[in-house]
Amino acid sequence: MSISLNDFDSSVEGAVAVAEVGTKVKAARETAGYSIEDLAVTTGLANSEITEIEEGHDADPAKLKRVAHALQVPTSAFLGQAA
């Protein structure tokens, strides 16, 4: 499964694997020192929703925007090229 970058920014084209997005979300959360529970409370999402994102089962653009805002990173941080 992949997510279109167009869901975030109409000037960006291509697709990113949902699993890759999840890996980047988890890395950003850990870098920020947040537990899954902390991030869930901050975003208003359920713990299970955060887990689904991190495991690559969900990449809802609205949820990713909430996560990015909570972690104080641009949403594009989850969508860029793998390092």
N, C-alpha and C positions, 0 to 999 in steps of 0.2 A: 504494500500500500504506500502511496506517496501523497504528498500535499502540495498543492500548487502555490508557488510563491505569490501568485497573483491575488491570493486571498488576503495578503498583507499589504502589498504595494503594487499598484498597477504598472509601475515602471520596471519591475523585476520579472523576468521570465524564467521558467524552469520548474523543476520539482525536486523535493528533498525527501528522502526516505523517512517515514514516521519514526522508525527505530533510531535514526540518527538525531532527530529532533529530541527524542526522549533522553538520549545519552547526554545531549548538551544541556537540557533542562536540569537533569540530575547533577551534572558537574557545576552548573551555575548555583544551584541550591546549596550544594556542599561548600562551594567557595564562599558563599554568603554566610555560612554557619547555621543554616536553617535545617531543622528536622522536617520530615514530611508533615508532621502535625503543625509545626510553626507556619509552614507555607500554606497549609490548608486554612488555618485561622486567618492569616493575612489576606489571602485571596478570596475567602468565602467559599472555597471549593471543599468538597469532602476529601478525606484522606485517600479514599479509594480512587477518586478522580486524579489526584496527583500521582498516585502509583500507576494508574493506567497510562498517563502521559509519559512518565519516565520509562515504562516498560515497552513503549512504542505501540500501544493499543489505541491511543487517542491523540489527535493533534487538532482539536477544534480551535480555530483561529481566535475565537473570543476568549477561550480559556488560556491560550498561550499569551495573549495580550495581558491578561490579569496576572499571570505568573511573571512575565517580564517586568511589569510595573512594580510588583511586590519585591522583586529581586533587584530593582533599579538598574536594569540592563535593557538595551533596545531589543525588540522582538527579533530583529535581524540576527542577533547573537545566536539564536536557535536555528537559523536557516542558512547560515553561511557555509562556506567550504569547510570540510573536515580538516583539522590541523594535522 
